[in-house]
Structures are given as structure tokens and as C-alpha cells.
Amino acid sequence: MLLALTSAIVYPDKLLAWLSDRTGRCFTRWHVLILALVSIGLMIIAIIFFLPVCYKLDRITPFLMVGLLAAMRFGGWLTARIFGFDDD
């Protein structure tokens, strides 16, 4: 669940593009912003509920997950720009 929320935070545009392909609906930048904010809120709620149950889970874990996935996305973007790969 945390990984899915992390993906929705870092890749909201890809998630909405996938959803748009399936539904035929057009999503704008406001939808991307709303999806990211809702995902962040759900991540906070999930961590609050998971902390008493999973004693090894730390409060910093979601930040590390989002940061690592964001760094991977930035690395992919940078590689595509340097070597001229098509991102689509």
C-alpha cells in the first residue's frame, strides 16, 4: 500500500495518463495536483495507522521511499535528456 501511494505521489502524471487511456477522459494539471495532494494525505494517514502495528516502521520511511523514487525518476529524465532517448 505504501509503495502504491509513493508511486502516486511521484508519478501522478503517469497514473492519470494510464487512467485516461482506460476511461477516455482528459485530465489536466489540476487533476495531477489533486491526485498528489490526496496521495500525500493518504500516506500520512497510513503511516499514523501503521506505526503502532509495525514497530520497525519509522516516521522517516515514507520520506525515504518518496525521495528514492523521485531520485530514480530524475535519473531517468536526466539520462533521457543527455542521451536523447524518447521519453514516451
Steps between C-alpha positions, in 0.01 A plus 500: 500500500780740586674426172182571303455831682865584441454434130191719492695783666802482270325399175155665509523596132577143394218365715250745353624427147439129564155576641426727205583222255254272674213743550541734203481803727739794477684598819666837557780625723245568774419131507870422537527743792187365668618139459840584651343681796250222567779242478710695750203519738435128468869430559488700824188316615651162409817575696297609804308172491803280420735637766341318797467175301839489328755582766790500250332767290654839564346841437773575246422194284241670273737790437776256407266310267380817324853642485646181353228470237528870415878462462443205267254705294745790481778262398283361222408848383864610505612191309231557239611861455872425485482207258198621303264212575131547431321512836165381365 
